[in-house]
Amino acid sequence: MALVSNGHLALARRHLGTADRCLVRQLHVLSTLGALGVDLSLAESIFEAMLHNHTLLTEHKELIERALNHETKPAESHDAARLKLNDEATALLSKLKLHNHKETEGCFIGL
């Protein structure tokens, strides 16, 4: 009996989809609270924890994919993938702070 299955991979993909939606919601919360002038330190900490969990979910999905494909090496370094995600999140948060600093609305419309 295999330790991983296509069902396990499908579940991991669904979890990542949920995590993606939660990250978008948290960015919306940051934007909304920032526009109101609220201290964002706690909301940003939660966002960082969510990013960390997203990285772990991504690594888990990749492990399942490699097991199903009988591969032994990852296609991309986890550090490179983590840096890419963190760079994107940092850019989004920087834009968010810039928009909130200018007291403009509409940050992240369309996400």
C-alpha positions as CSV (number, residue, x, y, z in Angstrom):
1,M,0.0,0.0,0.0
2,A,1.3,3.4,-1.0
3,L,2.0,6.0,1.7
4,V,0.7,8.8,-0.6
5,S,-2.1,8.8,-3.2
6,N,-3.6,11.1,-5.8
7,G,-6.3,11.8,-3.2
8,H,-3.7,13.0,-0.8
9,L,-2.3,15.3,-3.5
10,A,-5.8,16.6,-4.3
11,L,-6.3,17.3,-0.6
12,A,-2.9,19.2,-0.4
13,R,-3.9,21.2,-3.4
14,R,-7.3,22.1,-1.8
15,H,-5.5,23.2,1.3
16,L,-3.2,25.4,-0.7
17,G,-6.2,26.9,-2.4
18,T,-7.7,27.7,1.0
19,A,-4.5,29.2,2.2
20,D,-4.3,31.4,-0.9
21,R,-7.8,32.7,-0.3
22,C,-6.9,33.4,3.4
23,L,-3.8,35.3,2.4
24,V,-5.9,37.5,0.1
25,R,-8.4,38.1,2.9
26,Q,-5.7,39.0,5.3
27,L,-4.2,41.5,2.8
28,H,-7.7,43.0,2.5
29,V,-7.8,43.3,6.3
30,L,-4.4,45.0,6.3
31,S,-5.6,47.4,3.7
32,T,-8.9,48.2,5.5
33,L,-7.3,48.6,8.9
34,G,-4.4,50.6,7.4
35,A,-6.8,53.0,5.8
36,L,-8.4,53.6,9.2
37,G,-5.0,54.4,10.7
38,V,-5.1,51.3,13.0
39,D,-1.9,49.8,14.3
40,L,-1.1,46.9,11.9
41,S,1.6,45.1,13.9
42,L,-0.7,42.2,15.1
43,A,-2.3,41.8,11.6
44,E,1.1,41.8,10.0
45,S,2.3,39.2,12.4
46,I,-0.7,37.0,11.6
47,F,0.1,37.5,7.9
48,E,3.7,36.4,8.4
49,A,2.5,33.3,10.2
50,M,0.1,32.6,7.4
51,L,2.9,33.0,4.9
52,H,5.0,30.5,6.9
53,N,2.2,28.0,6.9
54,H,1.7,28.5,3.2
55,T,5.4,27.6,2.6
56,L,5.0,24.5,4.7
57,L,1.8,23.5,2.8
58,T,3.7,24.1,-0.5
59,E,6.6,21.9,0.6
60,H,4.3,19.2,1.7
61,K,2.5,19.2,-1.7
62,E,5.9,19.0,-3.4
63,L,6.9,16.1,-1.3
64,I,3.7,14.3,-2.3
65,E,4.2,15.1,-6.0
66,R,7.8,13.8,-5.8
67,A,6.7,10.6,-4.0
68,L,4.0,10.0,-6.7
69,N,6.5,10.6,-9.5
70,H,9.2,8.5,-7.7
71,E,11.6,11.4,-7.7
72,T,14.2,12.0,-5.1
73,K,15.3,15.6,-5.7
74,P,13.0,18.7,-5.6
75,A,12.7,20.5,-8.9
76,E,13.3,23.9,-7.2
77,S,15.1,24.6,-4.0
78,H,12.7,25.2,-1.1
79,D,14.7,28.3,-0.1
80,A,14.3,29.7,-3.6
81,A,10.5,29.1,-3.5
82,R,10.3,30.6,0.0
83,L,12.3,33.6,-1.1
84,K,10.0,34.1,-4.1
85,L,6.9,34.0,-1.9
86,N,8.3,36.2,0.8
87,D,9.5,38.7,-1.8
88,E,6.0,38.9,-3.3
89,A,4.4,39.3,0.1
90,T,7.0,42.0,1.1
91,A,6.2,43.9,-2.1
92,L,2.5,43.7,-1.5
93,L,2.9,44.8,2.1
94,S,5.1,47.7,1.0
95,K,2.6,48.8,-1.6
96,L,-0.1,48.5,1.0
97,K,1.8,50.7,3.5
98,L,2.6,53.2,0.7
99,H,-1.1,53.4,-0.3
100,N,-2.2,53.6,3.3
101,H,0.4,56.2,4.1
102,K,-1.0,58.4,1.2
103,E,-4.5,57.7,2.6
104,T,-5.8,56.3,-0.7
105,E,-8.4,53.6,-1.0
106,G,-8.7,50.8,-3.4
107,C,-5.5,49.0,-2.6
108,F,-5.7,45.4,-3.8
109,I,-8.9,45.8,-5.7
110,G,-9.2,42.9,-8.0
111,L,-7.4,40.3,-5.8
